[in-house]
Amino acid sequence: MLSRWPQLVGAEIADHCTPLSLRDGELVLQAESTAWATQLRTLQRQLLGRIAAGVGRDVVKRIRVVGPSGPSWRHGPRTVRGRGPRDTYG
């Protein structure tokens, strides 16, 4: 199913999200932005219908959408509590 992702959901949606996992009927999608995460949440019913038509009714039962992950400021094994490198900007 994941190899046919663009054919199942359409090219525009496939360009803006990536399927991460499919486990126990739950498909996890990662959106490229928070705006697309919101859009995908509103399109859940249509996506479930398209996926069911393409691969079968009981393969995907739920969709969970996660947004993009933010940058990590941690480098190395030791960290200091506080705001980190943002402290130096004013």
Secondary structure by P-SEA (a helix, b strand, c coil): ccccccccccaaaaaccccccccccbbbbbbccaaaaaaaaaaaaaaaaaaaaccccccccbbbbbcccccccccccccccccccccccc
